[in-house]
Structures are given as C-alpha cells and as structure tokens.
Amino acid sequence: METRRVQKTSDGTYFVTLPKSWVTQHGVEKSSLLTFESGRDGKLTIGPYAKQERSFTSATLFPSPTLEREIEEKYLLGYDLIQIESKDTLHSEVRDKAKAILKKLVGLEIVEEDAHKIVIQCLIEPSLLEPQRIIRRLHLITKAMQQDAITAFITCDSKLATTVVERDEEVNRLYFLLVRIVRAALTDLTTAERFHVRSVDCLDYRILASLIEHFGDYSAFIAANIPKEELPKGLTRNLERIGEATNSMYTRSVEAVLSRNLELVSEVANLHQGTLENLRDAERALARLGAESIDKATSVIASLKSMCDIGVDIADLTITR
C-alpha cells in the first residue's frame, strides 16, 4: 500500500498527486477525465473515465430432459441471452418447457422464435436493482404468508391457505433474481460499487435470502396441510400465540441485519426462549386430537420450531460495520 500526503492550496482546495506508474498504465494525460466514487466504508475509488457498455453474454442450449434446469442455471449465472437450438423442428414439448421456466424467472422474455430456435433474453439491468430492496420485498411477502398460514390452519380456511401457497411462487422468483444480482455484484466491480456493497455483504445477502426463502417454504407447507376438523381451543390459542412470537422474531431478525442493530438481536434471543416453552405446551395438547389432526398439528409445530430457528440464524448474520 502506498501513502501520499494531502496538500492544500491558498484558496482552500485539497489535492493529492497520482502515482506515475498508475498514470502510465492507464494512459492518463493532462486534461484526462477521472471518475470518483465514495464507498460506504470511507474509501474513495478513482478510475479513468470511459463510457462503459456492458457486454452481453450468451449461451446456446439444446433440447434435453434437463432443459429447464439448464435455463435456470444460465439465468443464475447472469447470462443475458439464452438460445435453444435444434437441427430438427423444435417440438411443442420443448417450447412448453421453455415457457414454463420463464414464469419462474423474473425478467426473461422470448424475443425471437422460429421452427429451429428460441431466443430468450433477460431484460433486467442488474445495476438498477439493489439487493437490499429485494430482501425487504421478500421479507414483507413471507411475513404476511406466515401470518395467513397460521390463521388458515387454526380456522381451517382452505381459500386463504391457497393464496399462501400461490405467493410462495413469487418468493421463489424474487429469490432467484437476488441470486443473479448478487453474483453480478461479485463478478463486476462497477455493479458492486454502485450498490455500495462488499464481497462479504454479497455473501450475507445470499445467505439471508436463502433463509427467508426457507421461511416462506415452511409457511406454504403449513397452508398446504390445514386440518379438516376444528382443533381444540387450547391448541389453537397456543398456535396463534406461537405464530405471533415467531413472526415477531422473524421481523426483528431481518431488521437487525439490514439496520445492523445488535439490540434487536438480543430481543430475538429472548423471544426464542419463550417461544420454545409455548411449543412444548402445544405438543402436550396433542394427545386430545384425532389421528389425522395429530399428524397435521405435529407437522405445523415442527415447522414453527424450524421457523424460530431461522429467526435466530438470520439474527446471527448481524454485523455492526
């Protein structure tokens, strides 16, 4: 690391000289334009000015049983153009597979199609989407999903349960989008600088999004297994209380990470201990249920315990700087 002393002119302007080796390497001359970008950690990034046009990456795929998985993989790796080709006429089954996976991935659209090929393009510019905004959107959706899943379970509301399961698809779409953006930030310094994120932030966002996605999966599981018969009042009160505590833990844990608030981490730990006691009470109340209800109630209690653990795991990601 090289250090240079800051100078000051008589009119109050501060300046520092540039290393000659760097100037020579980048072809900087008198009157050359330089770019300056201030980072969140106080660092100032200097670079030669250039109109940067992002290069498009493309991949060519061929019909196969794993076509959907291959399209998903290329999407997550940040490819802009995905072309499906065949010497023979593309069967309708292949076209249906391609269109089905497009519904699961944000930004992918078919821009060209004929008898022998399908060209898919991602129309989203990664640098325009901040990871933290997507995280907050994911959190809001999954938070509401958990609340509605518990309500649907204790009231046997199948219509409400269906909406919870449907919302899980949107969670998956946003999760895949975040993975794509985080990978773009890790491989493209310009994108990372625009978001003011470091490599460690990208790693934390990736883990956080995965935990949020799992939280949504558990909500969808609860909603998909609502009982057919009404549950005892004591059990439903317990489940309602546990659901509220779990949701509160989850909200505090995500906010702790995004706001770097250690006080919220302590609140999550305290809520976790109390919720575990309520879970044990709910388990003891299962003996009075029928066989089918016991099975479903046991599953929902296990899911709630896992969701509590997710809250703790998310809170553990909190760093203060």
C-alpha positions as a Python dict, from the first residue, in 0.01 Angstrom:
ca = {
    (1, 'M'): (0, 0, 0),
    (2, 'E'): (129, 344, -94),
    (3, 'T'): (63, 658, 112),
    (4, 'R'): (66, 1020, -7),
    (5, 'R'): (31, 1340, 190),
    (6, 'V'): (-267, 1568, 118),
    (7, 'Q'): (-175, 1917, 0),
    (8, 'K'): (-374, 2239, 28),
    (9, 'T'): (-371, 2545, -198),
    (10, 'S'): (-404, 2904, -79),
    (11, 'D'): (-769, 2915, -183),
    (12, 'G'): (-854, 2612, 34),
    (13, 'T'): (-856, 2337, -231),
    (14, 'Y'): (-722, 1999, -123),
    (15, 'F'): (-530, 1776, -366),
    (16, 'V'): (-304, 1472, -381),
    (17, 'T'): (-70, 1361, -660),
    (18, 'L'): (-128, 1040, -857),
    (19, 'P'): (132, 759, -873),
    (20, 'K'): (324, 788, -1201),
    (21, 'S'): (312, 411, -1259),
    (22, 'W'): (-68, 414, -1237),
    (23, 'V'): (-93, 717, -1469),
    (24, 'T'): (128, 546, -1727),
    (25, 'Q'): (-53, 212, -1700),
    (26, 'H'): (-395, 367, -1766),
    (27, 'G'): (-284, 624, -2024),
    (28, 'V'): (-386, 924, -1813),
    (29, 'E'): (-264, 1256, -1953),
    (30, 'K'): (-315, 1626, -1888),
    (31, 'S'): (-688, 1712, -1914),
    (32, 'S'): (-788, 1343, -1887),
    (33, 'L'): (-1117, 1282, -1708),
    (34, 'L'): (-1120, 1067, -1395),
    (35, 'T'): (-1413, 921, -1204),
    (36, 'F'): (-1451, 940, -826),
    (37, 'E'): (-1686, 724, -621),
    (38, 'S'): (-1719, 732, -243),
    (39, 'G'): (-1769, 396, -71),
    (40, 'R'): (-1971, 325, 243),
    (41, 'D'): (-1650, 245, 432),
    (42, 'G'): (-1498, 588, 357),
    (43, 'K'): (-1278, 475, 69),
    (44, 'L'): (-1259, 687, -245),
    (45, 'T'): (-1232, 490, -568),
    (46, 'I'): (-1057, 667, -858),
    (47, 'G'): (-1056, 543, -1215),
    (48, 'P'): (-1011, 662, -1573),
    (49, 'Y'): (-1336, 783, -1728),
    (50, 'A'): (-1477, 566, -2003),
    (51, 'K'): (-1822, 519, -2147),
    (52, 'Q'): (-1875, 162, -2041),
    (53, 'E'): (-2110, -53, -2240),
    (54, 'R'): (-2191, -375, -2065),
    (55, 'S'): (-2104, -676, -2279),
    (56, 'F'): (-2383, -926, -2331),
    (57, 'T'): (-2313, -1289, -2250),
    (58, 'S'): (-2493, -1564, -2434),
    (59, 'A'): (-2533, -1940, -2409),
    (60, 'T'): (-2664, -2199, -2652),
    (61, 'L'): (-2866, -2495, -2523),
    (62, 'F'): (-3011, -2797, -2695),
    (63, 'P'): (-3333, -2991, -2622),
    (64, 'S'): (-3280, -3236, -2335),
    (65, 'P'): (-3462, -3374, -2028),
    (66, 'T'): (-3274, -3120, -1815),
    (67, 'L'): (-3352, -2815, -2031),
    (68, 'E'): (-3548, -2631, -1760),
    (69, 'R'): (-3266, -2679, -1510),
    (70, 'E'): (-3010, -2559, -1765),
    (71, 'I'): (-3208, -2242, -1838),
    (72, 'E'): (-3235, -2173, -1465),
    (73, 'E'): (-2861, -2229, -1423),
    (74, 'K'): (-2771, -1985, -1702),
    (75, 'Y'): (-3009, -1728, -1555),
    (76, 'L'): (-2848, -1751, -1211),
    (77, 'L'): (-2502, -1726, -1368),
    (78, 'G'): (-2601, -1393, -1523),
    (79, 'Y'): (-2635, -1480, -1892),
    (80, 'D'): (-2821, -1217, -2094),
    (81, 'L'): (-2915, -1431, -2396),
    (82, 'I'): (-3011, -1798, -2386),
    (83, 'Q'): (-3068, -1964, -2722),
    (84, 'I'): (-3231, -2304, -2761),
    (85, 'E'): (-3139, -2464, -3091),
    (86, 'S'): (-3218, -2785, -3278),
    (87, 'K'): (-3131, -2914, -3626),
    (88, 'D'): (-3477, -3064, -3635),
    (89, 'T'): (-3803, -2884, -3571),
    (90, 'L'): (-3843, -2792, -3204),
    (91, 'H'): (-4126, -2999, -3057),
    (92, 'S'): (-4409, -2828, -2874),
    (93, 'E'): (-4298, -3008, -2556),
    (94, 'V'): (-3964, -2825, -2569),
    (95, 'R'): (-4138, -2493, -2626),
    (96, 'D'): (-4373, -2559, -2334),
    (97, 'K'): (-4079, -2638, -2105),
    (98, 'A'): (-3905, -2315, -2201),
    (99, 'K'): (-4218, -2106, -2145),
    (100, 'A'): (-4288, -2278, -1812),
    (101, 'I'): (-3948, -2191, -1666),
    (102, 'L'): (-3982, -1831, -1788),
    (103, 'K'): (-4274, -1785, -1550),
    (104, 'K'): (-4044, -1868, -1258),
    (105, 'L'): (-3760, -1631, -1350),
    (106, 'V'): (-3801, -1253, -1335),
    (107, 'G'): (-3703, -1062, -1649),
    (108, 'L'): (-3674, -1346, -1901),
    (109, 'E'): (-3869, -1298, -2224),
    (110, 'I'): (-3875, -1476, -2560),
    (111, 'V'): (-3752, -1221, -2816),
    (112, 'E'): (-3720, -1448, -3119),
    (113, 'E'): (-3873, -1781, -3216),
    (114, 'D'): (-3889, -1997, -3527),
    (115, 'A'): (-3907, -2365, -3616),
    (116, 'H'): (-3549, -2441, -3510),
    (117, 'K'): (-3469, -2200, -3229),
    (118, 'I'): (-3597, -1996, -2937),
    (119, 'V'): (-3404, -1690, -2819),
    (120, 'I'): (-3460, -1583, -2459),
    (121, 'Q'): (-3330, -1252, -2326),
    (122, 'C'): (-3308, -1113, -1974),
    (123, 'L'): (-3445, -760, -1992),
    (124, 'I'): (-3339, -662, -1641),
    (125, 'E'): (-3032, -445, -1589),
    (126, 'P'): (-2870, -582, -1268),
    (127, 'S'): (-2713, -249, -1170),
    (128, 'L'): (-3059, -90, -1138),
    (129, 'L'): (-3177, -332, -869),
    (130, 'E'): (-3045, -300, -516),
    (131, 'P'): (-3014, -630, -322),
    (132, 'Q'): (-3145, -471, -1),
    (133, 'R'): (-3470, -365, -170),
    (134, 'I'): (-3532, -718, -293),
    (135, 'I'): (-3456, -853, 56),
    (136, 'R'): (-3714, -618, 206),
    (137, 'R'): (-3971, -720, -54),
    (138, 'L'): (-3903, -1088, 16),
    (139, 'H'): (-3940, -1025, 387),
    (140, 'L'): (-4273, -846, 355),
    (141, 'I'): (-4421, -1123, 141),
    (142, 'T'): (-4303, -1409, 364),
    (143, 'K'): (-4402, -1227, 683),
    (144, 'A'): (-4761, -1197, 558),
    (145, 'M'): (-4752, -1557, 432),
    (146, 'Q'): (-4667, -1687, 779),
    (147, 'Q'): (-4944, -1486, 943),
    (148, 'D'): (-5202, -1605, 691),
    (149, 'A'): (-5078, -1966, 706),
    (150, 'I'): (-5135, -1983, 1083),
    (151, 'T'): (-5476, -1818, 1050),
    (152, 'A'): (-5574, -2061, 774),
    (153, 'F'): (-5457, -2358, 982),
    (154, 'I'): (-5643, -2273, 1303),
    (155, 'T'): (-5963, -2171, 1117),
    (156, 'C'): (-5946, -2447, 852),
    (157, 'D'): (-5974, -2179, 581),
    (158, 'S'): (-5879, -2355, 256),
    (159, 'K'): (-5920, -2043, 38),
    (160, 'L'): (-5676, -1842, 249),
    (161, 'A'): (-5439, -2139, 251),
    (162, 'T'): (-5442, -2148, -130),
    (163, 'T'): (-5334, -1783, -153),
    (164, 'V'): (-5038, -1858, 77),
    (165, 'V'): (-4917, -2142, -146),
    (166, 'E'): (-4956, -1922, -455),
    (167, 'R'): (-4746, -1644, -300),
    (168, 'D'): (-4461, -1890, -249),
    (169, 'E'): (-4405, -1883, -626),
    (170, 'E'): (-4341, -1507, -612),
    (171, 'V'): (-4094, -1563, -328),
    (172, 'N'): (-3903, -1813, -542),
    (173, 'R'): (-3897, -1570, -836),
    (174, 'L'): (-3753, -1289, -624),
    (175, 'Y'): (-3505, -1527, -461),
    (176, 'F'): (-3366, -1635, -799),
    (177, 'L'): (-3348, -1269, -905),
    (178, 'L'): (-3148, -1181, -595),
    (179, 'V'): (-2904, -1467, -656),
    (180, 'R'): (-2848, -1339, -1010),
    (181, 'I'): (-2787, -983, -888),
    (182, 'V'): (-2555, -1086, -605),
    (183, 'R'): (-2347, -1292, -846),
    (184, 'A'): (-2332, -994, -1081),
    (185, 'A'): (-2203, -776, -795),
    (186, 'L'): (-1938, -1035, -708),
    (187, 'T'): (-1807, -1057, -1064),
    (188, 'D'): (-1849, -693, -1171),
    (189, 'L'): (-1674, -431, -959),
    (190, 'T'): (-1877, -149, -1114),
    (191, 'T'): (-2205, -309, -1008),
    (192, 'A'): (-2075, -370, -655),
    (193, 'E'): (-1958, -9, -624),
    (194, 'R'): (-2294, 121, -743),
    (195, 'F'): (-2468, -79, -471),
    (196, 'H'): (-2201, 20, -214),
    (197, 'V'): (-2160, -346, -118),
    (198, 'R'): (-1852, -552, -37),
    (199, 'S'): (-1795, -919, -110),
    (200, 'V'): (-1888, -1008, 248),
    (201, 'D'): (-2216, -815, 208),
    (202, 'C'): (-2296, -1020, -103),
    (203, 'L'): (-2233, -1341, 90),
    (204, 'D'): (-2459, -1226, 374),
    (205, 'Y'): (-2736, -1123, 132),
    (206, 'R'): (-2714, -1464, -35),
    (207, 'I'): (-2745, -1648, 298),
    (208, 'L'): (-3017, -1412, 422),
    (209, 'A'): (-3224, -1459, 107),
    (210, 'S'): (-3191, -1837, 135),
    (211, 'L'): (-3315, -1832, 496),
    (212, 'I'): (-3606, -1604, 401),
    (213, 'E'): (-3695, -1838, 114),
    (214, 'H'): (-3697, -2134, 357),
    (215, 'F'): (-3922, -1936, 593),
    (216, 'G'): (-4166, -1893, 305),
    (217, 'D'): (-4147, -2264, 223),
    (218, 'Y'): (-4249, -2355, 578),
    (219, 'S'): (-4543, -2113, 556),
    (220, 'A'): (-4654, -2277, 232),
    (221, 'F'): (-4618, -2622, 392),
    (222, 'I'): (-4840, -2521, 685),
    (223, 'A'): (-5101, -2378, 447),
    (224, 'A'): (-5096, -2694, 235),
    (225, 'N'): (-5171, -2913, 538),
    (226, 'I'): (-5464, -2746, 710),
    (227, 'P'): (-5686, -2987, 910),
    (228, 'K'): (-6036, -3087, 803),
    (229, 'E'): (-6175, -3084, 1156),
    (230, 'E'): (-6181, -2799, 1407),
    (231, 'L'): (-5896, -2805, 1657),
    (232, 'P'): (-5935, -2770, 2037),
    (233, 'K'): (-5947, -2408, 2154),
    (234, 'G'): (-5648, -2454, 2382),
    (235, 'L'): (-5431, -2575, 2097),
    (236, 'T'): (-5542, -2302, 1856),
    (237, 'R'): (-5467, -2034, 2117),
    (238, 'N'): (-5121, -2182, 2166),
    (239, 'L'): (-5056, -2197, 1791),
    (240, 'E'): (-5180, -1841, 1748),
    (241, 'R'): (-4950, -1719, 2027),
    (242, 'I'): (-4654, -1914, 1885),
    (243, 'G'): (-4726, -1782, 1537),
    (244, 'E'): (-4725, -1422, 1660),
    (245, 'A'): (-4400, -1471, 1854),
    (246, 'T'): (-4235, -1643, 1557),
    (247, 'N'): (-4342, -1361, 1325),
    (248, 'S'): (-4211, -1102, 1569),
    (249, 'M'): (-3878, -1285, 1593),
    (250, 'Y'): (-3856, -1303, 1216),
    (251, 'T'): (-3931, -932, 1169),
    (252, 'R'): (-3676, -829, 1431),
    (253, 'S'): (-3407, -1060, 1294),
    (254, 'V'): (-3432, -931, 935),
    (255, 'E'): (-3438, -571, 1053),
    (256, 'A'): (-3138, -640, 1278),
    (257, 'V'): (-2934, -749, 977),
    (258, 'L'): (-3043, -467, 748),
    (259, 'S'): (-3005, -192, 1011),
    (260, 'R'): (-2703, -353, 1189),
    (261, 'N'): (-2886, -332, 1523),
    (262, 'L'): (-2748, -556, 1799),
    (263, 'E'): (-3030, -463, 2038),
    (264, 'L'): (-3275, -637, 1807),
    (265, 'V'): (-3052, -946, 1812),
    (266, 'S'): (-3092, -964, 2191),
    (267, 'E'): (-3469, -930, 2158),
    (268, 'V'): (-3473, -1222, 1912),
    (269, 'A'): (-3279, -1441, 2158),
    (270, 'N'): (-3525, -1359, 2439),
    (271, 'L'): (-3829, -1429, 2221),
    (272, 'H'): (-3677, -1760, 2111),
    (273, 'Q'): (-3660, -1896, 2466),
    (274, 'G'): (-4022, -1805, 2541),
    (275, 'T'): (-4146, -1948, 2212),
    (276, 'L'): (-3976, -2283, 2279),
    (277, 'E'): (-4176, -2308, 2605),
    (278, 'N'): (-4501, -2241, 2417),
    (279, 'L'): (-4408, -2505, 2159),
    (280, 'R'): (-4367, -2764, 2434),
    (281, 'D'): (-4709, -2668, 2572),
    (282, 'A'): (-4861, -2714, 2226),
    (283, 'E'): (-4702, -3059, 2192),
    (284, 'R'): (-4854, -3168, 2524),
    (285, 'A'): (-5201, -3067, 2398),
    (286, 'L'): (-5183, -3306, 2100),
    (287, 'A'): (-5298, -3610, 2299),
    (288, 'R'): (-5662, -3494, 2280),
    (289, 'L'): (-5671, -3488, 1898),
    (290, 'G'): (-5780, -3743, 1638),
    (291, 'A'): (-5518, -3933, 1438),
    (292, 'E'): (-5528, -3709, 1129),
    (293, 'S'): (-5530, -3387, 1330),
    (294, 'I'): (-5239, -3509, 1543),
    (295, 'D'): (-5036, -3573, 1231),
    (296, 'K'): (-5107, -3228, 1085),
    (297, 'A'): (-5064, -3045, 1415),
    (298, 'T'): (-4733, -3221, 1477),
    (299, 'S'): (-4614, -3106, 1135),
    (300, 'V'): (-4714, -2745, 1193),
    (301, 'I'): (-4546, -2740, 1536),
    (302, 'A'): (-4228, -2880, 1383),
    (303, 'S'): (-4248, -2617, 1107),
    (304, 'L'): (-4292, -2337, 1360),
    (305, 'K'): (-3989, -2459, 1555),
    (306, 'S'): (-3783, -2456, 1235),
    (307, 'M'): (-3908, -2104, 1160),
    (308, 'C'): (-3799, -1994, 1507),
    (309, 'D'): (-3454, -2138, 1439),
    (310, 'I'): (-3445, -1947, 1109),
    (311, 'G'): (-3509, -1626, 1302),
    (312, 'V'): (-3208, -1698, 1523),
    (313, 'D'): (-2991, -1788, 1222),
    (314, 'I'): (-3085, -1463, 1049),
    (315, 'A'): (-3010, -1257, 1359),
    (316, 'D'): (-2666, -1422, 1377),
    (317, 'L'): (-2581, -1259, 1043),
    (318, 'T'): (-2594, -913, 1200),
    (319, 'I'): (-2270, -718, 1181),
    (320, 'T'): (-2228, -362, 1305),
    (321, 'R'): (-1993, -237, 1035),
}
